[in-house]
Amino acid sequence: MSNDACLGYIISALRRQGWENEEIKEVTRAVYFEFDFKTVSEAEEIYAQRND
């Protein structure tokens, strides 16, 4: 999956939840920053360990 698609999913979900544009920008900037520091495998591991 591309980084742009990942960000698109995030933006879509946050809009659906009624988040404001500035809040969405803050989250997407934070996620974009993580792309440089986590591999896809590392991100999958983090997701697998989430606390639902």
Backbone as a printed PyTorch tensor [residue, N CA C, xyz], in Angstrom:
tensor([[[  0.8520,  -1.1710,   0.0000],
         [  0.0000,   0.0000,   0.0000],
         [  0.8970,   1.2340,   0.0000]],

        [[  0.5100,   2.2290,  -0.7050],
         [  1.3140,   3.4500,  -0.7620],
         [  1.0620,   4.3220,   0.4600]],

        [[  2.0270,   5.1620,   0.7640],
         [  1.8630,   6.1080,   1.8630],
         [  0.6770,   7.0350,   1.6220]],

        [[  0.4960,   7.4650,   0.3650],
         [ -0.6220,   8.3550,   0.0500],
         [ -1.9610,   7.6770,   0.3150]],

        [[ -2.0650,   6.4040,  -0.0200],
         [ -3.3110,   5.6730,   0.2400],
         [ -3.5500,   5.5710,   1.7410]],

        [[ -2.4950,   5.2910,   2.4900],
         [ -2.6060,   5.2090,   3.9490],
         [ -3.1190,   6.5270,   4.5150]],

        [[ -2.5280,   7.6290,   4.0900],
         [ -2.9690,   8.9430,   4.5590],
         [ -4.3990,   9.2340,   4.1290]],

        [[ -4.7640,   8.7920,   2.9360],
         [ -6.1350,   8.9810,   2.4590],
         [ -7.1470,   8.2690,   3.3390]],

        [[ -6.8150,   7.0460,   3.7550],
         [ -7.6950,   6.3090,   4.6750],
         [ -7.8420,   7.0580,   5.9950]],

        [[ -6.7300,   7.5630,   6.4970],
         [ -6.7630,   8.2930,   7.7690],
         [ -7.6240,   9.5420,   7.6470]],

        [[ -7.3980,  10.3170,   6.5990],
         [ -8.1720,  11.5400,   6.3840],
         [ -9.6590,  11.2250,   6.2710]],

        [[ -9.9890,  10.2180,   5.4970],
         [-11.3910,   9.8350,   5.3190],
         [-12.0350,   9.4510,   6.6480]],

        [[-11.3350,   8.6490,   7.4430],
         [-11.8800,   8.2110,   8.7330],
         [-12.0640,   9.3880,   9.6820]],

        [[-11.0890,  10.2730,   9.7290],
         [-11.2000,  11.4090,  10.6430],
         [-12.3020,  12.3690,  10.2160]],

        [[-12.4500,  12.5840,   8.9270],
         [-13.5630,  13.4200,   8.4400],
         [-14.9030,  12.8010,   8.8230]],

        [[-15.0070,  11.4970,   8.6540],
         [-16.2450,  10.7900,   8.9930],
         [-16.5790,  10.9640,  10.4820]],

        [[-15.5380,  11.0770,  11.3050],
         [-15.7260,  11.2550,  12.7460],
         [-15.9410,  12.7210,  13.1340]],

        [[-15.9080,  13.6110,  12.1470],
         [-16.1940,  15.0230,  12.4110],
         [-15.0010,  15.8450,  12.8760]],

        [[-13.7850,  15.3450,  12.6410],
         [-12.5960,  16.0880,  13.0460],
         [-12.4510,  17.3490,  12.1900]],

        [[-11.8740,  18.3720,  12.7680],
         [-11.6190,  19.6310,  12.0630],
         [-10.3670,  19.4840,  11.1860]],

        [[-10.3000,  20.2970,  10.1270],
         [ -9.1790,  20.2160,   9.1840],
         [ -7.8290,  20.3900,   9.8640]],

        [[ -7.7160,  21.3130,  10.8090],
         [ -6.4350,  21.5270,  11.4840],
         [ -6.0230,  20.3030,  12.2950]],

        [[ -6.9830,  19.6290,  12.9110],
         [ -6.6850,  18.4080,  13.6570],
         [ -6.2170,  17.3020,  12.7060]],

        [[ -6.8790,  17.2010,  11.5720],
         [ -6.5160,  16.1960,  10.5710],
         [ -5.1050,  16.4610,  10.0610]],

        [[ -4.7780,  17.7200,   9.7920],
         [ -3.4320,  18.0610,   9.3310],
         [ -2.3890,  17.6570,  10.3580]],

        [[ -2.6730,  17.8780,  11.6350],
         [ -1.7240,  17.5240,  12.6900],
         [ -1.4780,  16.0170,  12.7170]],

        [[ -2.5480,  15.2430,  12.5950],
         [ -2.4130,  13.7860,  12.6070],
         [ -1.6750,  13.3010,  11.3660]],

        [[ -2.0490,  13.8000,  10.2000],
         [ -1.4020,  13.3260,   8.9770],
         [  0.0730,  13.7140,   8.9380]],

        [[  0.4290,  14.8780,   9.4860],
         [  1.8500,  15.2540,   9.5710],
         [  2.5980,  14.2750,  10.4740]],

        [[  1.9930,  13.9130,  11.5890],
         [  2.6310,  12.9800,  12.5160],
         [  2.8210,  11.6130,  11.8670]],

        [[  1.8090,  11.1480,  11.1420],
         [  1.9080,   9.8550,  10.4650],
         [  2.9590,   9.9230,   9.3710]],

        [[  2.9340,  10.9970,   8.5880],
         [  3.9150,  11.1660,   7.5080],
         [  5.3310,  11.1070,   8.0680]],

        [[  5.5580,  11.7370,   9.2130],
         [  6.8640,  11.7250,   9.8750],
         [  7.2700,  10.2870,  10.2000]],

        [[  6.3250,   9.4660,  10.6500],
         [  6.6150,   8.0780,  11.0170],
         [  7.0250,   7.2300,   9.8140]],

        [[  6.5810,   7.5900,   8.6190],
         [  6.9630,   6.8380,   7.4230],
         [  8.4840,   6.7630,   7.2860]],

        [[  9.1730,   7.7960,   7.7490],
         [ 10.6340,   7.8340,   7.6390],
         [ 11.3410,   7.0020,   8.7080]],

        [[ 10.6210,   6.6290,   9.7460],
         [ 11.2610,   5.9640,  10.8790],
         [ 10.7800,   4.5440,  11.1390]],

        [[  9.7570,   4.1060,  10.4480],
         [  9.2230,   2.7540,  10.6300],
         [  9.1270,   2.0610,   9.2820]],

        [[  9.5230,   0.7940,   9.2650],
         [  9.3020,  -0.0030,   8.0610],
         [  7.8500,  -0.4680,   8.0580]],

        [[  7.4050,  -0.9780,   6.9350],
         [  6.0430,  -1.5230,   6.8620],
         [  5.8900,  -2.6620,   7.8640]],

        [[  6.8980,  -3.4980,   7.9720],
         [  6.8430,  -4.6150,   8.9270],
         [  6.7310,  -4.1140,  10.3620]],

        [[  7.4700,  -3.0800,  10.6970],
         [  7.3850,  -2.5140,  12.0480],
         [  6.0020,  -1.9370,  12.3210]],

        [[  5.4490,  -1.2560,  11.3410],
         [  4.1060,  -0.6880,  11.5000],
         [  3.0610,  -1.7900,  11.6530]],

        [[  3.2070,  -2.8700,  10.8980],
         [  2.2730,  -3.9970,  11.0320],
         [  2.3510,  -4.6040,  12.4340]],

        [[  3.5610,  -4.7090,  12.9640],
         [  3.7480,  -5.2500,  14.3110],
         [  3.0840,  -4.3550,  15.3620]],

        [[  3.2550,  -3.0570,  15.2080],
         [  2.6190,  -2.1080,  16.1270],
         [  1.1000,  -2.2630,  16.0570]],

        [[  0.5760,  -2.3700,  14.8520],
         [ -0.8760,  -2.5490,  14.6870],
         [ -1.3410,  -3.8580,  15.3380]],

        [[ -0.5700,  -4.9150,  15.1570],
         [ -0.9410,  -6.2170,  15.7220],
         [ -0.9590,  -6.1880,  17.2480]],

        [[ -0.1700,  -5.2900,  17.8470],
         [ -0.0810,  -5.2140,  19.3050],
         [ -1.0060,  -4.1720,  19.9080]],

        [[ -1.8990,  -3.5970,  19.1080],
         [ -2.7840,  -2.5390,  19.6040],
         [ -3.6520,  -3.0500,  20.7430]],

        [[ -4.1330,  -2.1350,  21.5170],
         [ -5.0180,  -2.4740,  22.6330],
         [ -6.4280,  -2.0060,  22.2980]],

        [[ -7.2160,  -2.9000,  21.7650],
         [ -8.5990,  -2.5510,  21.4070],
         [ -9.4770,  -2.5460,  22.6280]]])
